[in-house]
Every structure is written in C-alpha cells, then in structure tokens.
Amino acid sequence: MELFRDRDVVIVGGGDSALDWTLNLQPIARRLTLVHRRDDFRGAPHSVTAMRALVAASSMDLAIGQVAALHGVDGVLEAIDVSGANGTRRIACERLIPFFGLTMKLGPIARWGLNLHENLIEVDTEKFETSVPGVFAIGDINTYPGKLKLILSGFHEGALAAQRVHRYVHPDKRVTFQYTTSSTSLQRKLGVA
Ligand SMILES: Cc1cc2nc3c(=O)[nH]c(=O)nc-3n(C[C@H](O)[C@H](O)[C@H](O)COP(=O)(O)OP(=O)(O)OC[C@H]3O[C@@H](n4cnc5c(N)ncnc54)[C@H](O)[C@@H]3O)c2cc1C
C-alpha cells in the first residue's frame, strides 16, 4: 500500500478488482482516478455505490474513456491521456493499475495430451479426472457443464477427487468417510485433538 501513498493513482477497469482497489487506495492516494470505458460497472453494486459517493463528494475522479497514451520522463510515469466522448484529457498519474481480466496460460500442460476445451481441461463431475486416467484437474482450470469459477467449487472438487485419488494410491484400502467436527483421528492429524 505504501507504494501508492500520496501518489497520483489511476485505476483502469470496471470489475470487482478495479473497484476494490479504488475503495482501498482512495484514502491513501494524493488523488485517485478510476478510468472505465463505459459508465456501467460489472462490480458488486455495493462497491459501485461507494465509488459513486466518493466521486459525488469530489474525493476521487471517474473518467469514462480509454487510456490513449502514457507520458513520462526516463521511463517514469507522470500522466496519461484518456480519450472519451468529449475528447482527450490528460490526467496526472504516477501509479497506473490496469485490471483488464485474467488470462490463463496452460504452459507445458497444453502438451500433456489432455482433452481441452477453450484452453480449459475437461473433467467428469464424479471424480474430476481428466481424459488421461490418474490425472485430475480441480479449480479454475477445469470445465464441465455448470462450472462456476469459485474457490468454493474448488474445495468441493478437491474433496471428490481425493476419494478417487486414494483408490489409485492405496488400491487395497477403503476410504472411511469422517467429519473433522467429530473424528478424533482427523483432529489428531490436524493437530487440534
Ligand atoms: C477478484 C476476484 C474475486 C473473487 N472472489 C471470490 C469469492 O468471493 N468467493 C469464491 O469462492 N471465489 C472467488 N474468486 C474465485 C477464486 O479466486 C478462484 O476460483 C480460485 O482462486 C481458483 O483457485 P485455483 O487454485 O483453481 O487457481 P488459482 O488461484 O488461479 O491458482 C493457480 C496457480 O497456478 C499458477 N500457475 C499457472 N500456470 C502455471 C504453470 N504452467 N505451472 C505452474 N503454476 C502455474 C498460478 O500462478 C497460480 O498461483 C474470486 C476471483 C477473483 C479474480
């Protein structure tokens, strides 16, 4: 956070990340400007309302448009140009934080011979195993009908995949289903018994 204290900060984007950073950095920055290409935000309504209240109180600026140019000396950023419906305006900017979304890069995994669908790994929803037996995929990287990219889903997928993984690792042992709330053996493993 100290990198942004008393600096002219510009945040670009209209999603939750852009709005979260806006609300957190606004009290710290010398002046904060949020730039978004349209006056319509994908972020949580509560965050949008909070941001608009800060703009109404002149505590930060909202610029509708696109970043058209960066200006500075010796590689040090000083200002940006934002072009919008009313032309181009220059905004003082020492720190620029763009939030244009996430790009998944599979790296070497793309060459593992797994079934891929739009750069995601297809799995079944019983055990989250890929097209290669013994290779599992859980979390944002997998895809199946109804998939939600949530850590909540990742935990669920992990629990189901672990059941099947256990059978590969210990084919001779049964999985005993237990709750951490009531099983002393699990609590001992977790060091809380
Ligand atoms: C702004 C935002 C807010 C969110 N809020 C919520 C929420 O409130 N509730 C909720 O349930 N979920 C939320 N999510 C979703 C949640 O963060 C993700 O679903 C979760 O982080 C996915 O976990 P993951 O382990 O599958 O992937 P990630 O957390 O993306 O982890 C993947 C890791 O793999 C690494 N990696 C990538 N490629 C390679 C490679 N080739 N080799 C080695 N490592 C590699 C990456 O660097 C990264 O560390 C939010 C997401 C965002 C972006």
The ligand as an ORCA input file, in Angstrom:
! r2SCAN-3c Opt
* xyz 0 1
  C     -11.400    -10.530     -7.995
  C     -11.798    -11.953     -7.639
  C     -12.629    -12.179     -6.551
  C     -13.001    -13.481     -6.214
  N     -13.852    -13.674     -5.156
  C     -14.239    -14.925     -4.841
  C     -15.140    -15.137     -3.747
  O     -15.561    -14.198     -3.081
  N     -15.516    -16.418     -3.458
  C     -15.062    -17.504     -4.159
  O     -15.434    -18.648     -3.838
  N     -14.212    -17.328     -5.213
  C     -13.800    -16.068     -5.567
  N     -12.965    -15.866     -6.641
  C     -12.547    -17.027     -7.431
  C     -11.363    -17.730     -6.763
  O     -10.330    -16.787     -6.503
  C     -10.845    -18.802     -7.726
  O     -11.912    -19.670     -8.057
  C      -9.749    -19.603     -7.071
  O      -8.661    -18.777     -6.713
  C      -9.249    -20.679     -8.038
  O      -8.247    -21.406     -7.396
  P      -7.257    -22.267     -8.256
  O      -6.296    -22.872     -7.283
  O      -8.001    -23.192     -9.167
  O      -6.500    -21.245     -9.256
  P      -5.566    -20.005     -8.899
  O      -5.896    -19.426     -7.563
  O      -5.613    -19.129    -10.115
  O      -4.142    -20.661     -8.770
  C      -3.462    -21.162     -9.890
  C      -1.966    -21.064     -9.583
  O      -1.251    -21.772    -10.589
  C      -0.152    -20.990    -11.015
  N       0.169    -21.399    -12.389
  C      -0.412    -21.007    -13.545
  N       0.145    -21.635    -14.606
  C       1.108    -22.453    -14.104
  C       2.043    -23.359    -14.691
  N       2.090    -23.572    -16.024
  N       2.884    -24.013    -13.863
  C       2.838    -23.832    -12.522
  N       1.968    -22.978    -11.907
  C       1.123    -22.319    -12.690
  C      -0.635    -19.559    -10.898
  O       0.444    -18.668    -10.791
  C      -1.462    -19.625     -9.611
  O      -0.686    -19.411     -8.462
  C     -12.541    -14.581     -6.986
  C     -11.692    -14.347     -8.077
  C     -11.323    -13.056     -8.414
  C     -10.406    -12.827     -9.604
*
